[in-house]
Amino acid sequence: MNDDVHDDNYLPRILKNILDQVPDPYFIKDLDSVYIYANLPTAKLAGLRTPNDFLHRTEYELCSRLTENPYVVKEWQLQDKQVSASKKGLSLLEVHPEAVSYPYIVKKMPFYDNNNQCVGVVTYAKTLQTFTPNDFINGRCPGSLLLNRPDDFFTEKECEIIFLKLQGRTCKAIGDMLFLSPRTIESALQRLYTKVGVSHFDDFAEFCHDKNYHRYLPRRFLEYKRAMFENNYDLDEW
């Protein structure tokens, strides 16, 4: 691999040698979301010929099937800023059926220089082997899904109902998926509306969008086979 794929100001040689040999996509961007490193699996994921195609570019400047949607790119760069500002990692599920035929997990972490200063974001991607795309995910679902809850305002179980409701599911369909009655789902939704301080679904959906809950994929839906045959719900909790 050509040396100009790397920036020696940030990347020690031993790190470059390791990442060049990793079979999964790894790439590093600076604080302006400009690529300073990418390995060959990253190029293959993006449909590019060589990692050199990334160097000194942002996603807006790449000619890739994964970066054709400017709204997706904007979200990725907002994620980069969140990671670099908070100094905390972020896990996501990427679903881009028109560009890649399989979903994949992405983990973003702050990247530090020799002075322990955050100078960018390192990203790792891996195919999600255990997830089967199904009717939980449909055309209205965003391509970049958070695997970390945005905050603690909603509980995990509340998020499961929220996720399905935002995908347009009826109370009966949600109840069937979560082993709860339609009436229980209706009551839960009313309590959620009250919790947010709204009385209409459109206002509730706007609140969830503003808080990024529309992008959160609850853990239950990453364990579809186990979850569908395991009723671990306490109805009194609703």
C-alpha positions, 0 to 999 in steps of 0.5 A, a space after each residue: 500500500 502506498 505511503 501517501 495513504 497515511 499521515 505520519 503526523 498522526 499515525 505511527 508506523 506500527 498502527 498503519 502496519 496493523 490496520 493495513 492487515 486487518 480484514 475489516 474496514 478501518 479508517 481515520 478522519 481528522 476533526 474536519 471529517 477529512 480522511 487521513 487513513 483508510 485500509 483496503 477493506 474500506 475501499 471495497 466497502 465503498 466501491 472504490 479502487 484503492 484507499 488512496 481515493 480517500 486521502 485528503 477528502 471528505 465523504 462529500 468529495 468521494 465518488 462512492 455508492 455509499 456517499 450519494 445521499 448528502 443527508 446520510 453524509 451530513 449525519 455521519 459528519 455530525 456523528 464524528 463531531 459528537 464523538 470528538 467533542 464528547 470523547 466517547 465512542 458511538 456504535 451504529 447499524 448501517 443499513 444501505 440496501 441500494 449501496 451494500 447488500 448487507 447491514 453492518 455495524 460501525 463503531 466510532 472512537 476518538 483518535 488521540 495524538 502523542 500528546 493525548 489530544 483528540 485529533 480525529 475519529 477512528 472508525 471500524 466496520 464489521 458485517 452484522 452476521 446475526 441480523 436478518 433484515 425483516 419487517 422491523 426495518 422498512 423504507 422509512 427507516 434511516 440508513 444510519 441507526 444508533 445502537 447507543 440510546 441517545 439519553 435516558 429519557 425513555 427506557 429500553 422497553 419504551 424505545 422498542 414501542 417507539 421504534 416500531 410506532 415510528 416505522 408506521 406499525 399499528 398497535 396490533 402489529 406492535 403487540 404481536 411483535 412484543 407479545 403484548 395486547 393492542 390495548 397494552 400498546 395503546 396505553 403505553 403510547 398514551 403514557 409516552 405522549 403524556 411523558 413528552 407533553 403532547 397529545 398527537 402522534 405527529 408532535 411525538 414523532 417530531 420530539 423523537 426526531 429532535 432527540 434522535 430517537 428515530 435513529 435508535 435501534 433497540 437491542 431486542 431487534 438485533 436478537 430477532 430469533 431469540 427475542 421472538 420466542 422469549 417473552 420476558 415482559 412484565 405486563 404490570 410494568 406498562 
